[in-house]
């Protein structure tokens, strides 16, 4: 089992779920994946070692959430996908 994970993936997914319809973007699986991939390419990866069972410590997740403007990246990604949807 992999013992490390890029936490930014989960943070971007969560942010996308929070913003949801307010992005005015299609939310089909293809567009969602495109938004997440685009946002991740514009954010620094945040690798952390996982604990047993793949858990990430709460301290790690809240610290990282505050250092990067994830929301801006997701909004920009949604804009890009909205203009060039691939579905
Ligand atoms: Zn779509």
PDB file of the backbone (N, CA, C, O) and the ligand in Angstrom, with CONECT records:
HET     ZN  A 101       1
ATOM      1  N   UNK A   1       0.828  -1.198   0.000  1.00  0.00           N
ATOM      2  CA  UNK A   1       0.000   0.000   0.000  1.00  0.00           C
ATOM      3  C   UNK A   1       0.864   1.251   0.000  1.00  0.00           C
ATOM      4  O   UNK A   1       1.895   1.316   0.670  1.00  0.00           O
ATOM      5  N   UNK A   2       0.435   2.215  -0.744  1.00  0.00           N
ATOM      6  CA  UNK A   2       1.131   3.491  -0.809  1.00  0.00           C
ATOM      7  C   UNK A   2       1.048   4.179   0.546  1.00  0.00           C
ATOM      8  O   UNK A   2      -0.018   4.225   1.160  1.00  0.00           O
ATOM      9  N   UNK A   3       2.162   4.707   1.007  1.00  0.00           N
ATOM     10  CA  UNK A   3       2.181   5.308   2.340  1.00  0.00           C
ATOM     11  C   UNK A   3       2.279   6.826   2.303  1.00  0.00           C
ATOM     12  O   UNK A   3       2.673   7.460   3.282  1.00  0.00           O
ATOM     13  N   UNK A   4       1.931   7.375   1.206  1.00  0.00           N
ATOM     14  CA  UNK A   4       1.946   8.840   1.113  1.00  0.00           C
ATOM     15  C   UNK A   4       0.855   9.244   0.128  1.00  0.00           C
ATOM     16  O   UNK A   4       0.426   8.453  -0.712  1.00  0.00           O
ATOM     17  N   UNK A   5       0.431  10.467   0.250  1.00  0.00           N
ATOM     18  CA  UNK A   5      -0.664  10.919  -0.603  1.00  0.00           C
ATOM     19  C   UNK A   5      -0.523  12.416  -0.857  1.00  0.00           C
ATOM     20  O   UNK A   5      -0.027  13.160  -0.010  1.00  0.00           O
ATOM     21  N   UNK A   6      -0.966  12.842  -2.031  1.00  0.00           N
ATOM     22  CA  UNK A   6      -0.999  14.269  -2.315  1.00  0.00           C
ATOM     23  C   UNK A   6      -2.317  14.812  -1.766  1.00  0.00           C
ATOM     24  O   UNK A   6      -3.378  14.631  -2.364  1.00  0.00           O
ATOM     25  N   UNK A   7      -2.228  15.470  -0.635  1.00  0.00           N
ATOM     26  CA  UNK A   7      -3.440  15.943   0.027  1.00  0.00           C
ATOM     27  C   UNK A   7      -4.204  16.958  -0.793  1.00  0.00           C
ATOM     28  O   UNK A   7      -5.407  17.151  -0.612  1.00  0.00           O
ATOM     29  N   UNK A   8      -3.494  17.600  -1.689  1.00  0.00           N
ATOM     30  CA  UNK A   8      -4.155  18.617  -2.485  1.00  0.00           C
ATOM     31  C   UNK A   8      -5.318  18.023  -3.288  1.00  0.00           C
ATOM     32  O   UNK A   8      -6.298  18.712  -3.568  1.00  0.00           O
ATOM     33  N   UNK A   9      -5.205  16.756  -3.651  1.00  0.00           N
ATOM     34  CA  UNK A   9      -6.289  16.119  -4.410  1.00  0.00           C
ATOM     35  C   UNK A   9      -7.595  16.150  -3.624  1.00  0.00           C
ATOM     36  O   UNK A   9      -8.636  16.545  -4.148  1.00  0.00           O
ATOM     37  N   UNK A  10      -7.529  15.736  -2.380  1.00  0.00           N
ATOM     38  CA  UNK A  10      -8.737  15.701  -1.552  1.00  0.00           C
ATOM     39  C   UNK A  10      -9.252  17.112  -1.274  1.00  0.00           C
ATOM     40  O   UNK A  10     -10.461  17.340  -1.213  1.00  0.00           O
ATOM     41  N   UNK A  11      -8.326  18.052  -1.106  1.00  0.00           N
ATOM     42  CA  UNK A  11      -8.733  19.427  -0.802  1.00  0.00           C
ATOM     43  C   UNK A  11      -9.451  20.049  -1.996  1.00  0.00           C
ATOM     44  O   UNK A  11     -10.460  20.737  -1.838  1.00  0.00           O
ATOM     45  N   UNK A  12      -8.915  19.796  -3.198  1.00  0.00           N
ATOM     46  CA  UNK A  12      -9.553  20.335  -4.403  1.00  0.00           C
ATOM     47  C   UNK A  12     -10.931  19.695  -4.604  1.00  0.00           C
ATOM     48  O   UNK A  12     -11.892  20.387  -4.940  1.00  0.00           O
ATOM     49  N   UNK A  13     -11.029  18.386  -4.400  1.00  0.00           N
ATOM     50  CA  UNK A  13     -12.320  17.702  -4.552  1.00  0.00           C
ATOM     51  C   UNK A  13     -13.349  18.280  -3.586  1.00  0.00           C
ATOM     52  O   UNK A  13     -14.512  18.483  -3.933  1.00  0.00           O
ATOM     53  N   UNK A  14     -12.891  18.535  -2.377  1.00  0.00           N
ATOM     54  CA  UNK A  14     -13.791  19.069  -1.364  1.00  0.00           C
ATOM     55  C   UNK A  14     -14.244  20.479  -1.725  1.00  0.00           C
ATOM     56  O   UNK A  14     -15.416  20.832  -1.589  1.00  0.00           O
ATOM     57  N   UNK A  15     -13.296  21.263  -2.183  1.00  0.00           N
ATOM     58  CA  UNK A  15     -13.615  22.640  -2.558  1.00  0.00           C
ATOM     59  C   UNK A  15     -14.597  22.651  -3.731  1.00  0.00           C
ATOM     60  O   UNK A  15     -15.514  23.472  -3.768  1.00  0.00           O
ATOM     61  N   UNK A  16     -14.410  21.766  -4.661  1.00  0.00           N
ATOM     62  CA  UNK A  16     -15.311  21.684  -5.810  1.00  0.00           C
ATOM     63  C   UNK A  16     -16.721  21.308  -5.346  1.00  0.00           C
ATOM     64  O   UNK A  16     -17.708  21.836  -5.856  1.00  0.00           O
ATOM     65  N   UNK A  17     -16.806  20.413  -4.398  1.00  0.00           N
ATOM     66  CA  UNK A  17     -18.108  19.999  -3.871  1.00  0.00           C
ATOM     67  C   UNK A  17     -18.788  21.159  -3.152  1.00  0.00           C
ATOM     68  O   UNK A  17     -20.006  21.322  -3.234  1.00  0.00           O
ATOM     69  N   UNK A  18     -17.993  21.964  -2.448  1.00  0.00           N
ATOM     70  CA  UNK A  18     -18.544  23.107  -1.717  1.00  0.00           C
ATOM     71  C   UNK A  18     -19.043  24.170  -2.693  1.00  0.00           C
ATOM     72  O   UNK A  18     -20.136  24.711  -2.525  1.00  0.00           O
ATOM     73  N   UNK A  19     -18.247  24.463  -3.701  1.00  0.00           N
ATOM     74  CA  UNK A  19     -18.614  25.515  -4.653  1.00  0.00           C
ATOM     75  C   UNK A  19     -19.759  25.054  -5.551  1.00  0.00           C
ATOM     76  O   UNK A  19     -20.691  25.812  -5.820  1.00  0.00           O
ATOM     77  N   UNK A  20     -19.681  23.818  -6.006  1.00  0.00           N
ATOM     78  CA  UNK A  20     -20.753  23.186  -6.775  1.00  0.00           C
ATOM     79  C   UNK A  20     -21.388  24.067  -7.843  1.00  0.00           C
ATOM     80  O   UNK A  20     -20.705  24.608  -8.713  1.00  0.00           O
ATOM     81  N   UNK A  21     -22.709  24.199  -7.757  1.00  0.00           N
ATOM     82  CA  UNK A  21     -23.478  24.919  -8.774  1.00  0.00           C
ATOM     83  C   UNK A  21     -23.103  26.390  -8.889  1.00  0.00           C
ATOM     84  O   UNK A  21     -23.322  27.005  -9.933  1.00  0.00           O
ATOM     85  N   UNK A  22     -22.540  26.961  -7.824  1.00  0.00           N
ATOM     86  CA  UNK A  22     -22.212  28.379  -7.876  1.00  0.00           C
ATOM     87  C   UNK A  22     -21.145  28.672  -8.927  1.00  0.00           C
ATOM     88  O   UNK A  22     -20.939  29.827  -9.298  1.00  0.00           O
ATOM     89  N   UNK A  23     -20.470  27.633  -9.405  1.00  0.00           N
ATOM     90  CA  UNK A  23     -19.451  27.832 -10.434  1.00  0.00           C
ATOM     91  C   UNK A  23     -20.088  28.033 -11.804  1.00  0.00           C
ATOM     92  O   UNK A  23     -19.431  28.518 -12.725  1.00  0.00           O
ATOM     93  N   UNK A  24     -21.348  27.668 -11.945  1.00  0.00           N
ATOM     94  CA  UNK A  24     -22.030  27.824 -13.224  1.00  0.00           C
ATOM     95  C   UNK A  24     -21.435  26.927 -14.289  1.00  0.00           C
ATOM     96  O   UNK A  24     -21.505  27.226 -15.481  1.00  0.00           O
ATOM     97  N   UNK A  25     -20.859  25.845 -13.858  1.00  0.00           N
ATOM     98  CA  UNK A  25     -20.172  24.947 -14.779  1.00  0.00           C
ATOM     99  C   UNK A  25     -20.876  23.595 -14.782  1.00  0.00           C
ATOM    100  O   UNK A  25     -21.481  23.202 -13.785  1.00  0.00           O
ATOM    101  N   UNK A  26     -20.795  22.891 -15.900  1.00  0.00           N
ATOM    102  CA  UNK A  26     -21.350  21.541 -15.978  1.00  0.00           C
ATOM    103  C   UNK A  26     -20.654  20.669 -14.917  1.00  0.00           C
ATOM    104  O   UNK A  26     -19.449  20.788 -14.700  1.00  0.00           O
ATOM    105  N   UNK A  27     -21.418  19.809 -14.272  1.00  0.00           N
ATOM    106  CA  UNK A  27     -20.857  18.975 -13.207  1.00  0.00           C
ATOM    107  C   UNK A  27     -20.936  17.488 -13.564  1.00  0.00           C
ATOM    108  O   UNK A  27     -21.056  16.639 -12.681  1.00  0.00           O
ATOM    109  N   UNK A  28     -20.870  17.185 -14.836  1.00  0.00           N
ATOM    110  CA  UNK A  28     -20.847  15.770 -15.221  1.00  0.00           C
ATOM    111  C   UNK A  28     -19.469  15.210 -14.836  1.00  0.00           C
ATOM    112  O   UNK A  28     -18.536  15.980 -14.607  1.00  0.00           O
ATOM    113  N   UNK A  29     -19.334  13.892 -14.764  1.00  0.00           N
ATOM    114  CA  UNK A  29     -18.052  13.310 -14.319  1.00  0.00           C
ATOM    115  C   UNK A  29     -16.853  13.778 -15.146  1.00  0.00           C
ATOM    116  O   UNK A  29     -15.765  13.988 -14.609  1.00  0.00           O
ATOM    117  N   UNK A  30     -17.058  13.939 -16.451  1.00  0.00           N
ATOM    118  CA  UNK A  30     -15.957  14.391 -17.295  1.00  0.00           C
ATOM    119  C   UNK A  30     -15.518  15.809 -16.933  1.00  0.00           C
ATOM    120  O   UNK A  30     -14.325  16.073 -16.781  1.00  0.00           O
ATOM    121  N   UNK A  31     -16.464  16.706 -16.797  1.00  0.00           N
ATOM    122  CA  UNK A  31     -16.118  18.093 -16.490  1.00  0.00           C
ATOM    123  C   UNK A  31     -15.526  18.214 -15.095  1.00  0.00           C
ATOM    124  O   UNK A  31     -14.580  18.972 -14.880  1.00  0.00           O
ATOM    125  N   UNK A  32     -16.081  17.468 -14.149  1.00  0.00           N
ATOM    126  CA  UNK A  32     -15.534  17.486 -12.796  1.00  0.00           C
ATOM    127  C   UNK A  32     -14.071  17.053 -12.808  1.00  0.00           C
ATOM    128  O   UNK A  32     -13.220  17.683 -12.180  1.00  0.00           O
ATOM    129  N   UNK A  33     -13.792  15.974 -13.529  1.00  0.00           N
ATOM    130  CA  UNK A  33     -12.410  15.488 -13.606  1.00  0.00           C
ATOM    131  C   UNK A  33     -11.509  16.525 -14.252  1.00  0.00           C
ATOM    132  O   UNK A  33     -10.375  16.733 -13.821  1.00  0.00           O
ATOM    133  N   UNK A  34     -12.021  17.175 -15.292  1.00  0.00           N
ATOM    134  CA  UNK A  34     -11.223  18.203 -15.967  1.00  0.00           C
ATOM    135  C   UNK A  34     -10.925  19.364 -15.019  1.00  0.00           C
ATOM    136  O   UNK A  34      -9.806  19.876 -14.990  1.00  0.00           O
ATOM    137  N   UNK A  35     -11.923  19.773 -14.250  1.00  0.00           N
ATOM    138  CA  UNK A  35     -11.731  20.881 -13.309  1.00  0.00           C
ATOM    139  C   UNK A  35     -10.680  20.498 -12.263  1.00  0.00           C
ATOM    140  O   UNK A  35      -9.772  21.274 -11.965  1.00  0.00           O
ATOM    141  N   UNK A  36     -10.819  19.296 -11.717  1.00  0.00           N
ATOM    142  CA  UNK A  36      -9.889  18.859 -10.676  1.00  0.00           C
ATOM    143  C   UNK A  36      -8.470  18.765 -11.228  1.00  0.00           C
ATOM    144  O   UNK A  36      -7.522  19.218 -10.587  1.00  0.00           O
ATOM    145  N   UNK A  37      -8.323  18.181 -12.412  1.00  0.00           N
ATOM    146  CA  UNK A  37      -6.992  18.022 -12.993  1.00  0.00           C
ATOM    147  C   UNK A  37      -6.362  19.382 -13.283  1.00  0.00           C
ATOM    148  O   UNK A  37      -5.180  19.601 -13.019  1.00  0.00           O
ATOM    149  N   UNK A  38      -7.159  20.282 -13.824  1.00  0.00           N
ATOM    150  CA  UNK A  38      -6.644  21.606 -14.160  1.00  0.00           C
ATOM    151  C   UNK A  38      -6.225  22.354 -12.891  1.00  0.00           C
ATOM    152  O   UNK A  38      -5.152  22.955 -12.839  1.00  0.00           O
ATOM    153  N   UNK A  39      -7.076  22.308 -11.884  1.00  0.00           N
ATOM    154  CA  UNK A  39      -6.758  22.999 -10.629  1.00  0.00           C
ATOM    155  C   UNK A  39      -5.494  22.415 -10.002  1.00  0.00           C
ATOM    156  O   UNK A  39      -4.634  23.150  -9.516  1.00  0.00           O
ATOM    157  N   UNK A  40      -5.393  21.098 -10.018  1.00  0.00           N
ATOM    158  CA  UNK A  40      -4.218  20.455  -9.407  1.00  0.00           C
ATOM    159  C   UNK A  40      -2.931  20.833 -10.125  1.00  0.00           C
ATOM    160  O   UNK A  40      -1.872  20.937  -9.505  1.00  0.00           O
ATOM    161  N   UNK A  41      -3.025  21.036 -11.416  1.00  0.00           N
ATOM    162  CA  UNK A  41      -1.830  21.428 -12.163  1.00  0.00           C
ATOM    163  C   UNK A  41      -1.389  22.854 -11.844  1.00  0.00           C
ATOM    164  O   UNK A  41      -0.263  23.251 -12.145  1.00  0.00           O
ATOM    165  N   UNK A  42      -2.282  23.608 -11.236  1.00  0.00           N
ATOM    166  CA  UNK A  42      -1.947  24.991 -10.906  1.00  0.00           C
ATOM    167  C   UNK A  42      -1.739  25.207  -9.417  1.00  0.00           C
ATOM    168  O   UNK A  42      -1.619  26.340  -8.952  1.00  0.00           O
ATOM    169  N   UNK A  43      -1.698  24.124  -8.684  1.00  0.00           N
ATOM    170  CA  UNK A  43      -1.469  24.211  -7.244  1.00  0.00           C
ATOM    171  C   UNK A  43      -0.246  23.371  -6.902  1.00  0.00           C
ATOM    172  O   UNK A  43       0.026  22.365  -7.558  1.00  0.00           O
ATOM    173  N   UNK A  44       0.484  23.781  -5.883  1.00  0.00           N
ATOM    174  CA  UNK A  44       1.635  22.960  -5.490  1.00  0.00           C
ATOM    175  C   UNK A  44       1.147  21.668  -4.851  1.00  0.00           C
ATOM    176  O   UNK A  44       0.192  21.696  -4.075  1.00  0.00           O
ATOM    177  N   UNK A  45       1.769  20.549  -5.152  1.00  0.00           N
ATOM    178  CA  UNK A  45       1.382  19.303  -4.490  1.00  0.00           C
ATOM    179  C   UNK A  45       1.741  19.381  -3.008  1.00  0.00           C
ATOM    180  O   UNK A  45       2.703  20.048  -2.628  1.00  0.00           O
ATOM    181  N   UNK A  46       0.973  18.706  -2.191  1.00  0.00           N
ATOM    182  CA  UNK A  46       1.238  18.694  -0.739  1.00  0.00           C
ATOM    183  C   UNK A  46       1.237  17.249  -0.264  1.00  0.00           C
ATOM    184  O   UNK A  46       0.237  16.721   0.221  1.00  0.00           O
ATOM    185  N   UNK A  47       2.390  16.642  -0.424  1.00  0.00           N
ATOM    186  CA  UNK A  47       2.476  15.244  -0.019  1.00  0.00           C
ATOM    187  C   UNK A  47       2.657  15.109   1.481  1.00  0.00           C
ATOM    188  O   UNK A  47       3.447  15.821   2.101  1.00  0.00           O
ATOM    189  N   UNK A  48       1.916  14.190   2.036  1.00  0.00           N
ATOM    190  CA  UNK A  48       2.113  13.851   3.443  1.00  0.00           C
ATOM    191  C   UNK A  48       2.172  12.330   3.550  1.00  0.00           C
ATOM    192  O   UNK A  48       1.565  11.612   2.755  1.00  0.00           O
ATOM    193  N   UNK A  49       2.905  11.864   4.532  1.00  0.00           N
ATOM    194  CA  UNK A  49       2.932  10.436   4.811  1.00  0.00           C
ATOM    195  C   UNK A  49       1.639  10.082   5.529  1.00  0.00           C
ATOM    196  O   UNK A  49       1.182  10.812   6.409  1.00  0.00           O
ATOM    197  N   UNK A  50       1.061   8.965   5.148  1.00  0.00           N
ATOM    198  CA  UNK A  50      -0.190   8.570   5.783  1.00  0.00           C
ATOM    199  C   UNK A  50       0.077   7.715   7.001  1.00  0.00           C
ATOM    200  O   UNK A  50       1.128   7.087   7.124  1.00  0.00           O
ATOM    201  N   UNK A  51      -0.891   7.701   7.898  1.00  0.00           N
ATOM    202  CA  UNK A  51      -0.817   6.843   9.066  1.00  0.00           C
ATOM    203  C   UNK A  51      -1.354   5.476   8.664  1.00  0.00           C
ATOM    204  O   UNK A  51      -1.795   5.286   7.531  1.00  0.00           O
ATOM    205  N   UNK A  52      -1.319   4.547   9.571  1.00  0.00           N
ATOM    206  CA  UNK A  52      -1.824   3.209   9.287  1.00  0.00           C
ATOM    207  C   UNK A  52      -3.258   3.302   8.786  1.00  0.00           C
ATOM    208  O   UNK A  52      -4.076   4.030   9.348  1.00  0.00           O
ATOM    209  N   UNK A  53      -3.557   2.558   7.724  1.00  0.00           N
ATOM    210  CA  UNK A  53      -4.912   2.566   7.189  1.00  0.00           C
ATOM    211  C   UNK A  53      -5.168   3.719   6.240  1.00  0.00           C
ATOM    212  O   UNK A  53      -6.293   3.905   5.775  1.00  0.00           O
ATOM    213  N   UNK A  54      -4.124   4.505   5.944  1.00  0.00           N
ATOM    214  CA  UNK A  54      -4.277   5.566   4.959  1.00  0.00           C
ATOM    215  C   UNK A  54      -4.817   6.868   5.530  1.00  0.00           C
ATOM    216  O   UNK A  54      -5.137   7.789   4.778  1.00  0.00           O
ATOM    217  N   UNK A  55      -4.920   6.954   6.848  1.00  0.00           N
ATOM    218  CA  UNK A  55      -5.466   8.169   7.443  1.00  0.00           C
ATOM    219  C   UNK A  55      -4.463   9.313   7.396  1.00  0.00           C
ATOM    220  O   UNK A  55      -3.251   9.108   7.465  1.00  0.00           O
ATOM    221  N   UNK A  56      -4.988  10.498   7.279  1.00  0.00           N
ATOM    222  CA  UNK A  56      -4.171  11.708   7.301  1.00  0.00           C
ATOM    223  C   UNK A  56      -4.509  12.438   8.586  1.00  0.00           C
ATOM    224  O   UNK A  56      -5.678  12.528   8.962  1.00  0.00           O
ATOM    225  N   UNK A  57      -3.528  12.946   9.241  1.00  0.00           N
ATOM    226  CA  UNK A  57      -3.817  13.612  10.517  1.00  0.00           C
ATOM    227  C   UNK A  57      -4.574  14.910  10.266  1.00  0.00           C
ATOM    228  O   UNK A  57      -4.343  15.591   9.267  1.00  0.00           O
ATOM    229  N   UNK A  58      -5.464  15.239  11.166  1.00  0.00           N
ATOM    230  CA  UNK A  58      -6.286  16.454  11.050  1.00  0.00           C
ATOM    231  C   UNK A  58      -5.410  17.699  11.016  1.00  0.00           C
ATOM    232  O   UNK A  58      -5.708  18.668  10.317  1.00  0.00           O
ATOM    233  N   UNK A  59      -4.332  17.653  11.779  1.00  0.00           N
ATOM    234  CA  UNK A  59      -3.434  18.801  11.826  1.00  0.00           C
ATOM    235  C   UNK A  59      -2.871  19.085  10.435  1.00  0.00           C
ATOM    236  O   UNK A  59      -2.815  20.236  10.004  1.00  0.00           O
ATOM    237  N   UNK A  60      -2.458  18.033   9.742  1.00  0.00           N
ATOM    238  CA  UNK A  60      -1.925  18.198   8.390  1.00  0.00           C
ATOM    239  C   UNK A  60      -2.972  18.814   7.472  1.00  0.00           C
ATOM    240  O   UNK A  60      -2.683  19.748   6.725  1.00  0.00           O
ATOM    241  N   UNK A  61      -4.179  18.287   7.533  1.00  0.00           N
ATOM    242  CA  UNK A  61      -5.167  18.739   6.570  1.00  0.00           C
ATOM    243  C   UNK A  61      -5.578  20.186   6.811  1.00  0.00           C
ATOM    244  O   UNK A  61      -5.765  20.930   5.848  1.00  0.00           O
ATOM    245  N   UNK A  62      -5.723  20.605   8.057  1.00  0.00           N
ATOM    246  CA  UNK A  62      -6.149  21.996   8.257  1.00  0.00           C
ATOM    247  C   UNK A  62      -5.010  22.969   7.976  1.00  0.00           C
ATOM    248  O   UNK A  62      -5.241  24.068   7.473  1.00  0.00           O
ATOM    249  N   UNK A  63      -3.792  22.571   8.295  1.00  0.00           N
ATOM    250  CA  UNK A  63      -2.649  23.453   8.022  1.00  0.00           C
ATOM    251  C   UNK A  63      -2.550  23.732   6.522  1.00  0.00           C
ATOM    252  O   UNK A  63      -2.372  24.875   6.102  1.00  0.00           O
ATOM    253  N   UNK A  64      -2.668  22.682   5.732  1.00  0.00           N
ATOM    254  CA  UNK A  64      -2.484  22.832   4.304  1.00  0.00           C
ATOM    255  C   UNK A  64      -3.617  23.623   3.673  1.00  0.00           C
ATOM    256  O   UNK A  64      -3.404  24.401   2.743  1.00  0.00           O
ATOM    257  N   UNK A  65      -4.816  23.419   4.184  1.00  0.00           N
ATOM    258  CA  UNK A  65      -5.959  24.129   3.627  1.00  0.00           C
ATOM    259  C   UNK A  65      -5.789  25.634   3.691  1.00  0.00           C
ATOM    260  O   UNK A  65      -6.327  26.362   2.857  1.00  0.00           O
ATOM    261  N   UNK A  66      -5.039  26.104   4.687  1.00  0.00           N
ATOM    262  CA  UNK A  66      -4.935  27.543   4.857  1.00  0.00           C
ATOM    263  C   UNK A  66      -3.777  28.177   4.103  1.00  0.00           C
ATOM    264  O   UNK A  66      -3.734  29.399   3.956  1.00  0.00           O
ATOM    265  N   UNK A  67      -2.850  27.380   3.629  1.00  0.00           N
ATOM    266  CA  UNK A  67      -1.697  28.003   2.995  1.00  0.00           C
ATOM    267  C   UNK A  67      -1.892  28.291   1.514  1.00  0.00           C
ATOM    268  O   UNK A  67      -1.153  29.097   0.948  1.00  0.00           O
ATOM    269  N   UNK A  68      -2.832  27.676   0.893  1.00  0.00           N
ATOM    270  CA  UNK A  68      -2.942  27.839  -0.546  1.00  0.00           C
ATOM    271  C   UNK A  68      -4.335  28.272  -0.958  1.00  0.00           C
ATOM    272  O   UNK A  68      -5.333  27.867  -0.363  1.00  0.00           O
ATOM    273  N   UNK A  69      -4.383  29.081  -1.960  1.00  0.00           N
ATOM    274  CA  UNK A  69      -5.683  29.540  -2.396  1.00  0.00           C
ATOM    275  C   UNK A  69      -6.310  28.531  -3.356  1.00  0.00           C
ATOM    276  O   UNK A  69      -6.309  28.693  -4.576  1.00  0.00           O
ATOM    277  N   UNK A  70      -6.835  27.497  -2.742  1.00  0.00           N
ATOM    278  CA  UNK A  70      -7.437  26.418  -3.515  1.00  0.00           C
ATOM    279  C   UNK A  70      -8.670  26.920  -4.274  1.00  0.00           C
ATOM    280  O   UNK A  70      -8.910  26.566  -5.428  1.00  0.00           O
ATOM    281  N   UNK A  71      -9.423  27.743  -3.588  1.00  0.00           N
ATOM    282  CA  UNK A  71     -10.668  28.212  -4.202  1.00  0.00           C
ATOM    283  C   UNK A  71     -10.419  28.947  -5.509  1.00  0.00           C
ATOM    284  O   UNK A  71     -11.119  28.726  -6.497  1.00  0.00           O
ATOM    285  N   UNK A  72      -9.425  29.818  -5.509  1.00  0.00           N
ATOM    286  CA  UNK A  72      -9.110  30.560  -6.728  1.00  0.00           C
ATOM    287  C   UNK A  72      -8.786  29.614  -7.876  1.00  0.00           C
ATOM    288  O   UNK A  72      -9.237  29.814  -9.004  1.00  0.00           O
ATOM    289  N   UNK A  73      -8.011  28.594  -7.583  1.00  0.00           N
ATOM    290  CA  UNK A  73      -7.618  27.651  -8.623  1.00  0.00           C
ATOM    291  C   UNK A  73      -8.829  26.885  -9.158  1.00  0.00           C
ATOM    292  O   UNK A  73      -8.928  26.630 -10.358  1.00  0.00           O
ATOM    293  N   UNK A  74      -9.741  26.524  -8.269  1.00  0.00           N
ATOM    294  CA  UNK A  74     -10.933  25.779  -8.694  1.00  0.00           C
ATOM    295  C   UNK A  74     -11.846  26.668  -9.539  1.00  0.00           C
ATOM    296  O   UNK A  74     -12.411  26.220 -10.536  1.00  0.00           O
ATOM    297  N   UNK A  75     -11.983  27.917  -9.137  1.00  0.00           N
ATOM    298  CA  UNK A  75     -12.827  28.844  -9.891  1.00  0.00           C
ATOM    299  C   UNK A  75     -12.253  29.053 -11.291  1.00  0.00           C
ATOM    300  O   UNK A  75     -12.989  29.063 -12.278  1.00  0.00           O
ATOM    301  N   UNK A  76     -10.936  29.219 -11.367  1.00  0.00           N
ATOM    302  CA  UNK A  76     -10.292  29.395 -12.671  1.00  0.00           C
ATOM    303  C   UNK A  76     -10.445  28.144 -13.531  1.00  0.00           C
ATOM    304  O   UNK A  76     -10.678  28.231 -14.736  1.00  0.00           O
ATOM    305  N   UNK A  77     -10.312  27.002 -12.907  1.00  0.00           N
ATOM    306  CA  UNK A  77     -10.437  25.739 -13.632  1.00  0.00           C
ATOM    307  C   UNK A  77     -11.848  25.591 -14.190  1.00  0.00           C
ATOM    308  O   UNK A  77     -12.029  25.156 -15.327  1.00  0.00           O
ATOM    309  N   UNK A  78     -12.845  25.953 -13.389  1.00  0.00           N
ATOM    310  CA  UNK A  78     -14.237  25.840 -13.827  1.00  0.00           C
ATOM    311  C   UNK A  78     -14.501  26.772 -15.002  1.00  0.00           C
ATOM    312  O   UNK A  78     -15.250  26.439 -15.921  1.00  0.00           O
ATOM    313  N   UNK A  79     -13.877  27.935 -14.957  1.00  0.00           N
ATOM    314  CA  UNK A  79     -14.032  28.893 -16.052  1.00  0.00           C
ATOM    315  C   UNK A  79     -13.489  28.303 -17.352  1.00  0.00           C
ATOM    316  O   UNK A  79     -14.113  28.394 -18.409  1.00  0.00           O
ATOM    317  N   UNK A  80     -12.325  27.704 -17.239  1.00  0.00           N
ATOM    318  CA  UNK A  80     -11.675  27.115 -18.395  1.00  0.00           C
ATOM    319  C   UNK A  80     -12.525  25.985 -18.965  1.00  0.00           C
ATOM    320  O   UNK A  80     -12.706  25.897 -20.179  1.00  0.00           O
ATOM    321  N   UNK A  81     -13.046  25.123 -18.099  1.00  0.00           N
ATOM    322  CA  UNK A  81     -13.840  23.980 -18.548  1.00  0.00           C
ATOM    323  C   UNK A  81     -15.174  24.449 -19.141  1.00  0.00           C
ATOM    324  O   UNK A  81     -15.672  23.875 -20.109  1.00  0.00           O
ATOM    325  N   UNK A  82     -15.730  25.483 -18.556  1.00  0.00           N
ATOM    326  CA  UNK A  82     -17.002  26.018 -19.051  1.00  0.00           C
ATOM    327  C   UNK A  82     -16.845  26.519 -20.494  1.00  0.00           C
ATOM    328  O   UNK A  82     -17.738  26.358 -21.326  1.00  0.00           O
ATOM    329  N   UNK A  83     -15.695  27.124 -20.761  1.00  0.00           N
ATOM    330  CA  UNK A  83     -15.466  27.658 -22.112  1.00  0.00           C
ATOM    331  C   UNK A  83     -15.113  26.563 -23.110  1.00  0.00           C
ATOM    332  O   UNK A  83     -15.407  26.682 -24.300  1.00  0.00           O
ATOM    333  N   UNK A  84     -14.485  25.501 -22.628  1.00  0.00           N
ATOM    334  CA  UNK A  84     -14.088  24.412 -23.523  1.00  0.00           C
ATOM    335  C   UNK A  84     -14.500  23.048 -22.967  1.00  0.00           C
ATOM    336  O   UNK A  84     -13.646  22.223 -22.643  1.00  0.00           O
ATOM    337  N   UNK A  85     -15.807  22.813 -22.859  1.00  0.00           N
ATOM    338  CA  UNK A  85     -16.226  21.518 -22.284  1.00  0.00           C
ATOM    339  C   UNK A  85     -15.851  20.365 -23.223  1.00  0.00           C
ATOM    340  O   UNK A  85     -15.925  20.492 -24.445  1.00  0.00           O
ATOM    341  N   UNK A  86     -15.454  19.253 -22.630  1.00  0.00           N
ATOM    342  CA  UNK A  86     -15.031  18.105 -23.442  1.00  0.00           C
ATOM    343  C   UNK A  86     -16.080  16.988 -23.472  1.00  0.00           C
ATOM    344  O   UNK A  86     -15.875  15.959 -24.116  1.00  0.00           O
ATOM    345  N   UNK A  87     -17.196  17.191 -22.779  1.00  0.00           N
ATOM    346  CA  UNK A  87     -18.212  16.140 -22.735  1.00  0.00           C
ATOM    347  C   UNK A  87     -19.003  16.101 -24.041  1.00  0.00           C
ATOM    348  O   UNK A  87     -19.906  15.278 -24.192  1.00  0.00           O
TER     349      UNK A  87
HETATM  350 ZN    ZN A 101     -19.905  18.171 -18.608  1.00  0.00          ZN
END
